């Protein structure tokens, strides 16, 4: 209802009250401040007041972008064309890269935290049940919350990768934090030598070398007699019963025929059994089934894609998703349930061009861009932080290590732009919003005006 209609509707009531002797009179008195519900013109969009009570003031309010001449895009006679990915170019009201979006409307700008484009990026704003930034997504449904560096309320209840295993938060709420949580064993921040009895008997690949407990030479050839005695007593997984019971009898991380002690057994009965269940024939490598139950079907299984049978190799070569064409066609070419860059055969390809495309190279995992367009940038993207290339993983681990409490105060007071984003020490969003940065404790939080 318009303001005039509200006034016209209220006047009879006011006059009626006056007739009853309440002395209200019939004159309409204009309010000192605009009524809630109006942020629609140059005056109300430049008065520093949240006139409509939606938490957004003046040009930060989408209503002003549409209804005020002060807040919209400026279109020069000669359109500019430049990358729109810096603080200056993302606050000049120009669509610098001519992609139809300007400033905070451009995805390349929203990655710069100091611009305050995202209004849902704290535990409070991400758990209040309000769509604080008015983009149609509330709390953890908003990328600003799900990808917020210091937002913990939206993290998956898990503790199993390099990022969450170094954030000093008990993400899965099991009472164990980071490397004290067994789920973090083997991640980059928590890797440790398998050199004591505990590490050699916990069923975890502690040093991340692909071998667990007594399957690791560090244990089976240890200088410790205690460890050698333990490994000598570990049951073998080499009989037909042990190779078909669904149990990892020798505690090396591999079960039944997925364990070399079964699949390469000298017992013909065990070999025959494994032949019947393993994906090692053309028929089983093309039936769409995960025959050996290891989580990989057909040519997504190394037993097919790295077979010694040329016929199987030729078949896999014809369907594998490992070329630029197949990794950009939107089709699950190899039928493994993963399409294009979501398929490891694309994101972990030997072709550097493919890894760049899929945000899975050292270069694309630290350029500040969402190269594969999946809504996640650099080390917030699983293709970076869970990458098969240790150099990429190291990039992400270092980005986490830079924020660890032992280092953050030093980095936030050294006068250097350590992350190369144009902001130094407490001028950087990462320092002013990181609770571990005690040197910035007195600095006002960026974007706090609307929180």
FIVO-54331 format. One record per residue (C-alpha): x, y, z; residue in one letter. Coordinates in steps of 0.001 Angstrom, whole numbers, plus 524288, in hexadecimal, padded with zeros to 5 digits. Example, Ala and Ser with C-alpha at 12.3 -4.5 7.8 and 13.67 -1.06 7.14 Angstrom:
8300C7EE6C81E78A
835667FBDC81BE4S
% end
This chain:
800008000080000X
8058280D747FC64X
80872817CF80693X
7FD2B82020801AEX
7F3AC814B5802BAX
7F85B811D08109CX
7F6228201381418X
7E89B8205280DE4X
7E505813CC8152CX
7E9848191082249X
7E376826988217DX
7D55882212823E5X
7D9E081AB88300AX
7E110826AE8350BX
7D54182F3B83294X
7CC618255283938X
7D5548256C84513X
7D4A98344284524X
7C5EB833B5844F9X
7C66C82B3485123X
7CDC7835FF85808X
7DB3C82FF285781X
7E0A383C6A851C2X
7E88B83622846DFX
7E3C583F7883C67X
7E27D83CC082DDCX
7EF53842908290FX
7F9488393882308X
806B983AC582930X
81214836A982086X
81BBF82DD8827DEX
82948832F482ACFX
82F6A8273982415X
82AB781F5081865X
8217A8145881BDAX
8262A8064F81B52X
82447800DA80DCDX
82A2080C2980616X
837EE80CF4800D4X
8343C811467F353X
839E981E727EF68X
8466E8265A7EF79X
8435682C707FCB4X
8405981FCD803FAX
84BA9819207FD18X
855AA822F4801ECX
851818262380FDBX
8597981BB8816CFX
84D0C815A081C58X
847948080881A8FX
83A3D80D7081717X
833A18009B8142AX
839A17F91B81F7BX
83F387EE2481734X
84D117EF7B81C7AX
8522C7F60D81015X
8553D8048C80F95X
8548F80D64803B7X
85BCC808037F7E9X
85E027FB0C7FEB6X
84F597F90A7FD81X
84AF87F2A37F0D5X
83F177FBAF7F0B1X
8483C807387EEF9X
84F68800B17E3D3X
84294800627DC81X
83B9F80CAA7E13BX
846658169F7E3A8X
84EF481DAE7D9DBX
85A0A81DDF7E3C8X
85C7E80F617E4D3X
85B51809607D765X
865928060B7CD55X
86CE0811127C6C4X
86DB580EDC7B823X
87818817387B175X
8777F81B057A322X
882E58120E7A038X
88128805497A7B4X
88D79800E87AED2X
892867F32A7ADC5X
89B327EE017B88FX
89B627E30C7C27BX
891C17E63B7CD56X
898EA7DFCD7D888X
89F4D7EA5F7E0D8X
89A3A7F2BD7EBFEX
89AD47FF077E3A7X
894477F9617D78CX
88A047F2B87DFDFX
885797FF5F7E62AX
88522808DD7DABAX
877048063C7D644X
87C1A801C97C8FCX
87A707F4C67C237X
888E47F4747BF1EX
8893A7E70A7B8CBX
87C897E9227B149X
876577DC827B639X
869677E2A77BA1BX
86CB57E3657C8ACX
873717EE677CFEDX
87A3A7EF807DD0FX
874197E66B7E73AX
86B397E0BB7DCDEX
8772B7DB0D7D61FX
87B827CDAA7DB5EX
889C37D1BC7DA0AX
887537DCD47E3A3X
8802B7D4C97EDBFX
88CBC7CD4C7F0B5X
892C67D9D67F664X
88E437D99380483X
8920D7E7BF8071BX
8876C7EC367FDAEX
87D377E69B806F9X
875597E16E7FB81X
8712D7D5FE803DCX
868D47D93F80FA4X
867D47CB5281486X
875847C77B81891X
875A97C6148275FX
8707F7BBBC8309EX
8662D7C5648353BX
8610B7C95C827E0X
861D77BB6682309X
859387B5F482DBEX
84EED7C07D82FEBX
844C87BB5A82662X
845427C83281EC9X
849197CAA0810A5X
8524E7D58E814BDX
857167D8E780720X
849E57D77180070X
84EE87CE277F60EX
844797C3DA7F824X
84D027BA9380026X
84C757B99180EE3X
857987B5DA81809X
85EB47A974813BFX
8579A7A945806ADX
85F6C7B58A8036BX
86CE77B3CC7FD73X
871A87BEF680609X
86F087B637811C1X
873127A93280C20X
87FE27AEE080737X
882527B88681249X
8902C7B6D28172BX
88C3D7B93382548X
87E7E7B39A82489X
87DDD7A70382C56X
86F327A4E482D79X
86E0D7A08181F44X
8795B7972481E73X
876457891A81BA5X
876CF780BA827C4X
883BC77AC3823F5X
8920977C0E826FEX
89932775B481BE2X
8A07877F398131FX
8ABE2788998139DX
8A384794AE81604X
89AC77903F82130X
8A5E0788958277FX
8AD7179522829E3X
8A2CC79EC082DD5X
8A32379C4583CA7X
894887990A83C3AX
88E0378C5784044X
8863378BAC833A5X
87FF777E7783613X
87DA17818D8447CX
88340774B58494BX
88BD477B0E8539AX
8986677A0384BB1X
89E037859A8445DX
8A61B78510837EEX
8B16C77B6D83909X
8AC3A775EF845C8X
8A0EA770AD83DADX
8A3DE7639483733X
89BF27681D82B70X
8A6D5771D382888X
8B17E7678282836X
8B897767B681B43X
8B4B5775A7817BFX
8BFDA77EEF814CFX
8BFAD7864C821DFX
8BF10779A1829A3X
8C8517708F8228EX
8D21E769F982B56X
8DBBD75EDD829BAX
8D6B27513682C57X
8E17074E958361EX
8DAB674A9C842C0X
8D18E73F9C84672X
8C5A67486F846EAX
8C7C974D5B83906X
8CA9B73F8A83451X
8BE10739E4839CAX
8B3777443283824X
8AEE47404C82A99X
8B27D74DBD8253FX
8BC5E751BC81AEAX
8C28A75BB48240FX
8CD747601681B00X
8C4B17609280EFDX
8CD767580680696X
8C2C674EA480295X
8C67F743B980C01X
8BFF77411B818F9X
8C5CE73B7A82569X
8CD6072EDF822F9X
8CBD8730568143CX
8D51073BE3815B1X
8E38673878815F2X
8E511742A6820BEX
8DD9C7390B82954X
8E09772BAB823A5X
8EF3472EBC82346X
8EF617370582F86X
8FB21737578389FX
8F1987357E843E7X
8EFFE7275D84836X
8E2D272AD384E0AX
8DDD172F1A840B7X
8E3DF72356839E3X
8DD5571A3F843A2X
8D052720E58415DX
8D18671FD88329EX
8D56A71193833C9X
8C8C770EC483B0DX
8BFDE715EB83173X
8B77A70B9682AADX
8BA187095181C4BX
8AFBC70BF68121EX
8B37A700DB8090BX
8A97A6F5FF80A73X
89CCA6F448802F9X
895256F6E180F6FX
89CDD70324812CBX
89C11707FD804BFX
88D51706F980407X
8886370B0181188X
887557199A80F0FX
8910371C86819FFX
89E447232B8194BX
8A48C7180E820F4X
8B27571D4282085X
8AE3F72B5182379X
8B5C47310C817FBX
8AA88738D18124DX
8A72C72F1480785X
89C80724DC8084DX
89B7E71781801D5X
89F11717837F360X
8A2AE725E87F3D0X
8AE41721687FC12X
8B9F171C8F7F445X
8BB727116E7FDFDX
8AEC770C267F81EX
8AEE4710CC7EA02X
8BD0170C477E857X
8BBC97004A7F0DBX
8C3116F39D7EDC6X
8B6B66EC227F153X
8AF4B6E8F17E4BEX
8A2436E84C7EBFDX
8A4616F64B7F0C7X
8A86C6FAC37E31FX
89C666F4647DD1FX
893A96FB0A7E702X
899EC7084A7E49EX
898EA7065E7D5F2X
88A55704667D7BDX
888587113E7DEE4X
8932571A4E7DA3FX
89193723857CEC1X
89BEC71D6D7C632X
894737191C7BA19X
88EB0720F37AEE9X
8812571CAF7B301X
882B6721857C0F0X
889AC72DD17BC64X
87E1F731DC7B404X
8720972D937BB8FX
87030739EF7C390X
871A77325B7D047X
87B4F733C77DB6CX
87E037253A7DB43X
888D27251C7E562X
8821072E8C7EE99X
88D67738047EF9BX
88552743F07EC26X
889A9744BC7DDF0X
8827273F4D7D245X
887C673B067C50BX
89270743D37BF93X
8924874C6A7CBAFX
8987D7409F7D25FX
8A72E73F507D0BEX
8A566730B67CEC1X
89EFE734427C1CDX
8A589740FE7BDC5X
8B32373B8D7C0CEX
8B05C72DB07BC71X
8BA927256F7B56AX
8B006721417ABDCX
8B129729D979FAEX
8A2E27279879C2EX
89EC972D597A93FX
8A853738AA7A7C2X
8A2E573BA279A2EX
8951473B9A79F8AX
89896744B37AAB9X
89FC774DD17A183X
8935474F147998EX
88AEE753277A51CX
893EA759E37AECFX
890FA768257B1A8X
89E9476D7A7AFC4X
89E90776C47A428X
89B02785227A33AX
88F2B781A979B08X
88A1D777317A455X
88CFE77F757B049X
8849C78AC27AB79X
879027841C7A4F2X
87057782A07B0F2X
86FAC773E37AEE9X
873F9769037B81CX
87BAF762727AD30X
88166757677B532X
874E9754B87BCBBX
87B29755837CA24X
8715A75F247CF8BX
87A3176B0F7CE42X
8799B775067C34AX
8843B77DAD7BD97X
88C54784607C83FX
8858077CAE7D2EAX
88C3B770B97CD46X
89A0276E1D7D220X
89DF376A0B7C467X
89C2E7786C7C0BAX
8A08F77F697CD10X
8AC47776577CEFEX
8AFE7775067C0ADX
8BE01775CA7BC2AX
8B9E4780C57B30EX
8BCF578DB97B9C7X
8B2707947E7B1B9X
8A83378B5B7B76CX
8ACDC78D7D7C564X
8AC8079C317C346X
89EBE79AFA7BDF7X
89A78792F07C9A9X
8A0F279B6F7D41CX
8AA5F790B47D79FX
8B7DE7965F7D528X
8C13679E597DD6DX
8BE467AA347D4FBX
8AF717A9947D596X
8AEFD7A5CD7E3EDX
8B49E7B2C17E850X
8AFF07BCB07DE3CX
8A3D37C1157E5B2X
89ACA7BCA77DAB4X
8901F7B2637DA01X
896177AC807CDC1X
88CC67A1187CC6CX
880B87A9137CFC7X
87BEA7A0147DA97X
87A3F7AAD97E4ACX
886C87A7A67EC13X
8939F7AEE97EA95X
8A17D7A9E87EC27X
8A36A7A1EC7F88EX
895047A2B47FBF6X
89336799CA7F029X
8950078B2D7F289X
89C0078A2D7E569X
8A6F4792097EBBDX
8A73978DD87F9E5X
8A55177F4A7F6E6X
8AE0577F5A7EAF2X
8B655773B47E6FBX
8C1CF77CD17E43CX
8C94177EE27F107X
8CDD078C2B7EC13X
8BFB4790C27EB4FX
8BCA478B1A7F8ACX
8C88C7922C7FE12X
8C35279F217F8B9X
8B6A879CF68002AX
8BD737983580C68X
8C5F57A45680C96X
8B9E37ACE480B09X
8B4737A65E81739X
8C14F7A69F81E7DX
8C2027B54381C57X
8B5E57B693824B1X
8B9FF7ADA982FECX
8BA647B49883D26X
8C9147B2E083E67X
8CB787BA73831E7X
8BFF67C37A82FFBX
8C43B7CE6483938X
8D1997CE9D832EBX
8CC037CF4D82532X
8C1E57D9708292BX
8CC137E2C982E81X
8D7CF7E14D82573X
8D4607EC7A81C49X
8D3967E324810CAX
8C86F7DFD080794X
8CA9D7D145809B9X
8BF307CC6A801A5X
8C1027D6677F6C7X
8B3187DBAC7F70EX
8B6D87EA077F862X
8B4207EB19806F8X
8BE697EAFA811B5X
8BD547E5BE81F94X
8B1257EA9B826B1X
8AC267F12A81A67X
8AA197E36D81520X
89CF07DCF181775X
8A4057D04581AF2X
8AAF27D6CE82655X
89FE67DF4182B66X
8961A7D41C82B2EX
89F047C94E8300FX
89D247C78083EC5X
8AB127C24B83F72X
8B07E7CF7783B0AX
8B1A37D5B484875X
8B9917E103842C6X
8AD3E7E53E83B94X
8A3FD7E3668470FX
8A1797F21284866X
89F827F45D839D8X
891247F5ED8360EX
88C2D7EA9282E18X
88ACF7ED3881FABX
87C8A7ECE181B65X
878477EE4982993X
86F7C7F9AE82626X
864B27F0BE8218DX
866F97E4B582A19X
% end
